Amino acid sequence: MQEQVTRGKAIGSLLLIFFGCALLAGCDSEDQAKTSHFEHDHEVAPHWPNDLADAAVRIRERLVASQQQPEHSEQLAEEIAEIVSWVPEIAADTNLAEQDWVPLDNAAESLSANLRASGNELNESNRKKTVALCDLIEQSLDKIPDQLPSWKGASL
């Protein structure tokens, strides 16, 4: 019996040492420590929208610019595709109800798939779907409830 207790303590001590070493091995020095847990947090694209309304504005601006500046249309189309792909995330960061968020998600995912399939070509069909997404975004803006409740008129 005494041998089993001693053996159990030895195993426990080995496990403690193992986990301690594993924990120390996983730690970085201060010079190597990351400031973020996410790799993609280090840089934000300059065309990242400020909010959902800004997403529609930025998409529309690029649609117009792509027609006025054909020499930049490839870059503009790529930026449109990126903004479209970000719409579900940006919409999810609002207080939209799920029933109002889902149509935005579906429309953005569908348009993203079409843009990918066409190599981000802004053909007539993709342009119409892009404008329709912007219209849907703008319709959704009125459905976003206030971020904080109004305390006007509240008495303590």
C-alpha positions in Angstrom: 0.0 0.0 0.0 2.8 2.4 1.0 4.4 1.6 -2.4 1.2 2.6 -4.3 1.0 5.9 -2.4 4.7 6.7 -3.1 4.2 5.7 -6.8 1.1 8.0 -7.0 3.1 10.9 -5.6 5.9 10.3 -8.0 3.5 10.3 -11.0 1.8 13.4 -9.7 5.1 15.2 -9.3 6.1 14.2 -12.9 2.8 15.4 -14.3 3.3 18.7 -12.4 6.8 19.1 -13.8 5.6 18.2 -17.3 2.8 20.7 -17.3 5.1 23.3 -15.8 7.6 22.8 -18.6 4.9 22.8 -21.2 3.6 26.1 -19.8 7.0 27.7 -19.8 7.8 26.5 -23.3 4.7 28.1 -24.6 5.5 31.5 -23.2 7.3 34.1 -25.4 9.8 36.7 -24.2 8.5 40.2 -24.0 10.2 41.0 -27.3 8.3 38.2 -29.1 5.0 38.7 -27.4 2.1 39.6 -29.7 -0.1 42.5 -28.9 -3.1 40.7 -30.4 -4.4 37.2 -30.4 -5.4 37.4 -34.0 -3.0 37.4 -36.9 -5.2 39.6 -39.1 -5.5 42.4 -36.4 -2.2 43.9 -37.2 -3.4 45.9 -40.3 -6.7 47.3 -41.3 -7.4 47.9 -45.0 -7.7 51.6 -45.8 -11.1 50.9 -47.4 -12.5 49.1 -44.4 -15.9 50.8 -43.7 -16.5 52.7 -40.4 -20.0 51.1 -40.1 -22.7 49.6 -42.2 -23.9 52.8 -43.8 -20.3 53.6 -44.8 -20.0 50.2 -46.4 -22.8 51.1 -48.8 -21.3 54.5 -49.5 -17.8 53.0 -50.2 -19.3 50.3 -52.5 -21.3 52.9 -54.5 -18.3 55.3 -54.8 -16.2 52.5 -56.2 -18.9 51.4 -58.6 -19.1 55.0 -60.0 -15.3 55.4 -60.0 -14.9 52.1 -61.9 -17.0 53.4 -64.8 -15.3 56.8 -64.8 -11.7 55.5 -64.4 -11.5 52.2 -66.4 -7.8 52.1 -65.9 -8.4 51.5 -62.1 -11.5 49.3 -62.5 -9.6 46.1 -61.6 -8.4 47.5 -58.3 -11.8 49.1 -57.6 -13.5 45.8 -58.3 -11.2 44.0 -55.9 -12.0 46.5 -53.2 -15.7 46.2 -53.9 -15.4 42.4 -53.5 -13.6 42.8 -50.2 -16.1 45.3 -48.8 -19.0 43.0 -49.9 -17.3 40.1 -48.1 -17.1 42.2 -45.0 -20.7 43.3 -44.9 -21.9 40.3 -42.8 -19.3 40.9 -40.2 -20.0 44.7 -40.1 -23.7 44.0 -39.9 -23.2 41.5 -37.1 -21.5 44.2 -35.1 -24.7 46.2 -35.1 -27.8 45.6 -33.0 -29.7 44.3 -36.0 -32.1 41.6 -35.2 -31.2 38.2 -36.7 -34.2 38.4 -39.0 -32.8 41.7 -40.4 -29.2 40.5 -40.5 -29.8 37.2 -42.4 -30.9 38.9 -45.7 -27.8 41.0 -45.6 -25.6 38.0 -45.0 -27.3 36.0 -47.8 -27.1 38.8 -50.3 -23.5 39.5 -49.5 -22.5 35.8 -49.6 -24.3 35.4 -52.9 -22.7 38.4 -54.5 -19.3 37.4 -53.1 -19.7 34.0 -54.8 -20.6 35.7 -58.1 -17.7 38.1 -58.0 -15.3 35.3 -57.2 -16.6 33.2 -60.0 -16.2 36.0 -62.5 -12.7 37.0 -61.3 -14.3 40.2 -59.7 -15.5 41.3 -63.0 -18.1 44.1 -62.7 -20.3 42.9 -65.5 -23.9 44.2 -65.7 -25.3 41.4 -63.6 -22.8 41.9 -60.8 -23.3 45.7 -60.9 -27.0 45.3 -60.5 -26.6 42.8 -57.6 -24.1 45.2 -56.0 -26.5 48.1 -56.2 -29.2 45.8 -54.8 -27.0 45.0 -51.8 -26.4 48.7 -51.2 -30.1 49.3 -51.3 -30.7 46.4 -48.8 -28.0 47.8 -46.5 -29.6 51.3 -46.6 -33.1 49.8 -45.9 -31.6 47.9 -42.9 -30.1 51.0 -41.4 -33.6 52.1 -40.1 -34.0 48.8 -38.4 -30.9 49.2 -36.2 -32.1 50.0 -32.7 -30.3 52.6 -30.7 -27.1 51.4 -29.1 -28.0 52.6 -25.6 -31.4 53.1 -24.1 -32.5 56.7 -23.7 -32.4 57.9 -20.1 -34.2 61.2 -20.8 -37.0 61.8 -18.4 -36.0 59.0 -16.1 -36.3 59.9 -12.5 -34.3 58.3 -9.7 
